[in-house]
Amino acid sequence: MTPLIMLADELDWLKLELELKPFYTLDNGRPALPIRLMVGLLILKQLENLSDEQVVLRYKCNPCYQYFCGAPSFVSAFPCHPSDLSRFRKRIGAVGVESIFSMSLEIHGDAIEEPVVNVDSTVQEKFITYPIDEKLTIKIINRLNKIAKIHGIQQRRTFVKEVKTLRLQLRFFPHVKKRLNGFVPS
């Protein structure tokens, strides 16, 4: 038995339909698609990380998807247009999505909580300043001037003009990534 079939048997579809029924009206336009079908497609979309178009296409080809969404037998037709999924998400809003999420929490119970969460941040961009020679020189000069002032040491030269010149040069200095690609400043 596949995990999707086991999950479909564990979910309380009736409770979910009762929670989402207030978002529907009986006398307004064409009849709506079944709630189980739409909720099932949304859950499958999230489980498999698919787009609306992909989940509708896979529903047509996969009998497990059709069983999960409540189809009585295998159907070789599309269940709905992919845009119907976005309309359904707008219709149920945050409250409806919260009820679907709470239903999944009820199924898993305490097993869903992890004692330790590992976060990999190697891909995230970091706003750091690269330690180029000019920046290090400015830091060293400023730090030494501050230490001399604290201890009352009279300096013959503080290099303030050089620091100003270096700062102006750094302002228009190319980024490190550009330098690594073969660009050398003049």
Buried (B, 14 or more C-beta within 10 A) or exposed (E): EEEBEEBBEEBEBEEBBEBBEEBEEEEEEEEBBBBBBBBBBBBBBBBEEBEBEBBBBBBBEBBBBBBBBBBEEEEEEEBBEBEBBEEBBEBBEEEBBEBBEEBBEEEEEEEEEEEEEEEEEEEEEEEEEEEEEBBEBBEEBBEBBEEEEEEEEEEEEBBEEEBEEBEEEEEEBEEEEEBEEEEEEE
